Amino acid sequence: MTKRQVSGGTQSGSGRDCRDAFLRLAKTCRKLGIAFWDYLGARLGIPATPAVPYLPDLIRCRSQPTVIEAAGAGGPEVLKPATAPVPEPRRDELLIRVCAAGVNRPDVQQRLGLYPPPSGASPLLGLEVAGDVAAVGETVTGIEVGEQVCAPTNGGGYAEYCVAPAVQALP
């Protein structure tokens, strides 16, 4: 797209501002690898448009989100903020943008060094989360991007993004 194609040669200041905002949005969509028209259709609620998350969620999802790591065994003072890549959901999992995480006895026991994470589980604390679905695995049905869910996890809930088995998620 060029400025000429979008504006039709507009001369008004507000027309140029609108055109420039339109071009910036199209450029951002291109950088994120999503179709501009799909993004616009999802925002306008056009039927049969693929679900596309909001741009701030997409941008945050592409960066290094914050996690809370336990730097050794001990009290709450061992919990430290760090960054880590966004986990990729497996075929049967959801990626959840965490809005709230539960603190329960197994988390405390793990932080104290008395309860090791199970084999294959995330080394991060956090067994319960609630938030918005940011992505779904290939075989997940009945749950869409943007829905709010809560779910028990296999660890990793003390982070901005966490994966959870889709069958464990509740609306």
Sine and cosine of phi, psi and omega as CSV:
sin_phi,cos_phi,sin_psi,cos_psi,sin_omega,cos_omega
0.00,0.00,0.61,-0.80,0.08,-1.00
-0.88,-0.48,0.24,-0.97,0.02,-1.00
-0.87,0.50,-0.61,0.79,-0.02,-1.00
-0.91,0.42,-0.67,0.75,0.00,-1.00
-0.90,0.43,-0.61,0.79,-0.06,-1.00
-0.98,0.22,-0.71,0.70,-0.16,-0.99
-1.00,0.02,-0.38,0.92,-0.10,-1.00
0.91,0.41,0.37,0.93,0.04,-1.00
0.99,0.12,0.49,0.87,-0.04,-1.00
-0.85,0.52,0.59,-0.81,0.00,-1.00
-0.94,-0.33,-0.24,0.97,-0.06,-1.00
-0.98,0.19,0.50,-0.87,0.02,-1.00
-0.89,0.46,-0.69,0.73,-0.01,-1.00
-0.94,0.35,-0.53,0.85,0.07,-1.00
-0.91,0.42,-0.67,0.74,0.04,-1.00
-0.91,0.41,-0.65,0.76,0.02,-1.00
-0.88,0.47,-0.69,0.72,0.02,-1.00
-0.89,0.45,-0.73,0.69,0.02,-1.00
-0.85,0.53,-0.73,0.69,-0.04,-1.00
-0.91,0.42,-0.63,0.78,0.05,-1.00
-0.90,0.43,-0.66,0.76,0.04,-1.00
-0.87,0.49,-0.72,0.70,0.00,-1.00
-0.92,0.40,-0.63,0.77,0.03,-1.00
-0.90,0.44,-0.67,0.75,0.03,-1.00
-0.90,0.44,-0.69,0.73,0.02,-1.00
-0.89,0.46,-0.65,0.76,0.01,-1.00
-0.91,0.41,-0.67,0.74,0.03,-1.00
-0.89,0.45,-0.70,0.72,0.04,-1.00
-0.86,0.51,-0.69,0.72,0.00,-1.00
-0.88,0.48,-0.69,0.73,0.02,-1.00
-0.89,0.46,-0.57,0.82,-0.02,-1.00
-1.00,0.09,-0.10,1.00,0.04,-1.00
0.98,0.21,0.46,0.89,0.05,-1.00
-0.88,-0.48,0.45,-0.89,0.02,-1.00
-0.97,0.25,0.78,-0.62,-0.01,-1.00
-0.83,0.55,-0.68,0.73,-0.06,-1.00
-0.93,0.36,-0.54,0.84,0.09,-1.00
-0.91,0.41,-0.68,0.73,0.01,-1.00
-0.88,0.47,-0.74,0.67,-0.02,-1.00
-0.90,0.44,-0.67,0.74,0.02,-1.00
-0.89,0.46,-0.64,0.77,0.03,-1.00
-0.91,0.42,-0.64,0.77,0.00,-1.00
-0.93,0.36,-0.55,0.83,-0.03,-1.00
-1.00,0.06,-0.12,0.99,0.03,-1.00
0.96,0.26,0.49,0.87,0.01,-1.00
-0.96,0.29,0.79,-0.61,-0.01,-1.00
-0.86,0.51,0.47,-0.88,0.03,-1.00
0.91,0.41,0.31,0.95,0.08,-1.00
-1.00,-0.07,0.70,-0.71,0.03,-1.00
-0.86,0.51,0.55,-0.83,0.04,-1.00
-0.95,0.32,0.82,-0.58,0.01,-1.00
-0.79,-0.61,0.81,-0.59,0.02,-1.00
-0.89,0.46,0.30,-0.95,0.07,-1.00
-0.90,0.45,0.53,-0.85,-0.06,-1.00
-0.83,0.56,-0.68,0.73,0.01,-1.00
-0.85,0.52,-0.61,0.80,0.03,-1.00
-0.93,0.37,-0.63,0.78,0.03,-1.00
-0.91,0.42,-0.68,0.73,-0.02,-1.00
-0.91,0.41,-0.72,0.70,0.02,-1.00
-0.88,0.47,-0.63,0.78,-0.02,-1.00
-0.90,0.43,-0.48,0.88,-0.02,-1.00
-0.99,0.11,-0.23,0.97,-0.03,-1.00
-0.99,-0.12,-0.14,-0.99,0.01,-1.00
-1.00,-0.04,0.97,-0.24,-0.02,-1.00
-0.97,0.25,0.28,-0.96,0.02,-1.00
-0.99,0.15,0.65,-0.76,0.12,-0.99
-0.78,-0.63,0.30,-0.96,0.10,-1.00
-0.93,-0.37,0.90,-0.45,-0.01,-1.00
-0.97,-0.25,0.50,-0.86,0.13,-0.99
-1.00,-0.08,0.93,-0.36,-0.02,-1.00
-1.00,0.07,0.95,0.32,-0.04,-1.00
0.99,-0.13,0.03,-1.00,0.01,-1.00
-1.00,0.05,0.56,-0.83,0.04,-1.00
0.42,-0.91,-0.31,-0.95,-0.02,-1.00
-0.98,0.20,-0.20,-0.98,-0.03,-1.00
-0.86,0.52,-0.38,0.92,-0.02,-1.00
-0.91,0.42,-0.27,0.96,0.01,-1.00
-0.99,0.15,-0.18,0.98,0.01,-1.00
-0.98,0.19,0.83,-0.55,-0.07,-1.00
-0.73,-0.68,0.64,-0.77,0.10,-1.00
-0.95,0.31,0.58,-0.82,0.05,-1.00
-0.50,-0.87,0.01,-1.00,0.10,-1.00
-0.87,-0.50,0.45,-0.89,0.01,-1.00
-0.43,-0.90,0.39,-0.92,0.05,-1.00
-0.89,0.45,0.42,-0.91,0.09,-1.00
-0.92,0.39,0.79,-0.62,0.02,-1.00
-0.92,0.39,0.55,-0.83,0.04,-1.00
-1.00,-0.07,0.80,-0.60,0.04,-1.00
-0.94,0.35,0.65,-0.76,0.12,-0.99
-0.96,0.28,0.00,-1.00,-0.06,-1.00
-0.80,0.60,-0.59,0.81,-0.10,-0.99
-0.94,-0.33,0.36,0.93,-0.07,-1.00
-0.88,-0.48,0.27,-0.96,0.11,-0.99
-0.93,-0.36,0.53,-0.85,0.23,-0.97
-0.98,-0.20,0.85,-0.52,-0.07,-1.00
-0.93,-0.37,0.78,-0.63,0.16,-0.99
-0.99,0.16,0.94,-0.33,-0.18,-0.98
-0.96,0.28,0.81,-0.58,0.11,-0.99
-0.98,-0.22,-0.49,0.87,0.01,-1.00
-0.49,-0.87,0.60,-0.80,0.05,-1.00
-0.79,-0.61,0.62,-0.78,0.03,-1.00
-1.00,0.09,0.48,-0.88,0.13,-0.99
-0.90,-0.43,0.88,-0.48,-0.04,-1.00
-0.73,-0.68,0.08,-1.00,-0.09,-1.00
-0.83,0.56,-0.72,0.69,0.03,-1.00
-0.86,0.51,-0.57,0.82,0.06,-1.00
-0.89,0.45,-0.71,0.70,0.00,-1.00
-0.90,0.43,-0.68,0.73,0.01,-1.00
-0.89,0.45,-0.64,0.77,0.04,-1.00
-0.91,0.41,-0.68,0.74,0.03,-1.00
-0.88,0.48,-0.59,0.81,0.01,-1.00
-0.97,0.24,-0.14,0.99,0.00,-1.00
1.00,0.06,0.23,0.97,-0.06,-1.00
-0.99,-0.16,-0.12,0.99,-0.09,-1.00
-0.59,-0.81,0.99,-0.14,-0.02,-1.00
-0.95,0.32,0.51,-0.86,0.05,-1.00
-0.91,0.42,0.58,-0.82,0.03,-1.00
-0.87,0.49,0.37,-0.93,0.03,-1.00
-0.85,0.52,0.75,-0.67,0.02,-1.00
1.00,0.09,-0.11,0.99,0.00,-1.00
-1.00,0.07,0.33,-0.94,0.05,-1.00
-0.90,0.43,0.63,-0.78,0.07,-1.00
-0.96,0.28,-0.20,0.98,0.02,-1.00
-0.98,0.20,0.51,-0.86,0.08,-1.00
-0.95,0.31,0.24,-0.97,0.09,-1.00
0.93,-0.37,0.98,-0.18,-0.04,-1.00
-0.96,-0.26,-0.04,1.00,-0.01,-1.00
-0.62,-0.78,0.74,-0.67,0.02,-1.00
-0.66,-0.75,0.33,-0.94,0.17,-0.99
-0.66,-0.76,0.61,-0.79,0.00,-1.00
0.13,-0.99,-0.33,-0.94,-0.05,-1.00
-0.97,-0.22,0.65,-0.76,0.04,-1.00
-0.95,0.32,0.85,-0.52,0.00,-1.00
-0.99,-0.13,-0.47,0.88,0.02,-1.00
-0.33,-0.94,0.40,-0.92,0.03,-1.00
-0.80,-0.60,0.54,-0.84,0.08,-1.00
-0.93,0.37,0.26,-0.97,-0.09,-1.00
-0.84,0.55,-0.60,0.80,-0.10,-0.99
-0.99,-0.14,0.07,1.00,-0.03,-1.00
-0.97,0.24,0.77,-0.64,0.07,-1.00
-0.78,-0.62,0.44,-0.90,0.07,-1.00
1.00,0.08,-0.07,1.00,0.05,-1.00
-0.76,-0.65,0.76,-0.65,-0.06,-1.00
-0.92,-0.40,0.41,-0.91,0.11,-0.99
-0.85,0.53,0.70,-0.71,0.01,-1.00
0.99,-0.14,-0.31,0.95,0.03,-1.00
-0.93,0.37,0.51,-0.86,0.08,-1.00
-1.00,-0.04,0.74,-0.67,-0.02,-1.00
-0.64,-0.77,0.28,-0.96,0.24,-0.97
-0.80,-0.60,0.47,-0.88,-0.07,-1.00
-0.31,-0.95,0.60,-0.80,0.25,-0.97
-0.96,0.27,0.55,-0.83,-0.05,-1.00
-0.84,-0.54,0.11,-0.99,0.12,-0.99
-0.99,-0.15,0.65,0.76,-0.05,-1.00
1.00,-0.09,0.27,-0.96,0.05,-1.00
0.99,-0.10,0.10,0.99,-0.04,-1.00
-0.95,0.30,-0.32,0.95,0.03,-1.00
-1.00,0.07,0.88,0.47,-0.04,-1.00
-0.41,-0.91,0.24,-0.97,0.05,-1.00
-0.94,0.33,-0.50,0.86,0.02,-1.00
-0.75,-0.67,0.65,-0.76,-0.04,-1.00
-0.58,-0.82,0.55,-0.83,0.10,-1.00
-0.99,-0.16,0.50,-0.87,0.04,-1.00
-0.52,-0.85,0.55,-0.84,0.09,-1.00
-0.87,0.50,0.74,-0.68,-0.06,-1.00
-0.87,0.49,-0.57,0.82,-0.04,-1.00
-0.92,0.40,-0.31,0.95,-0.02,-1.00
-1.00,-0.04,-0.14,0.99,-0.07,-1.00
-0.98,0.17,0.63,-0.78,0.06,-1.00
-0.86,-0.51,0.57,-0.82,0.02,-1.00
-0.94,0.35,0.00,0.00,0.00,0.00
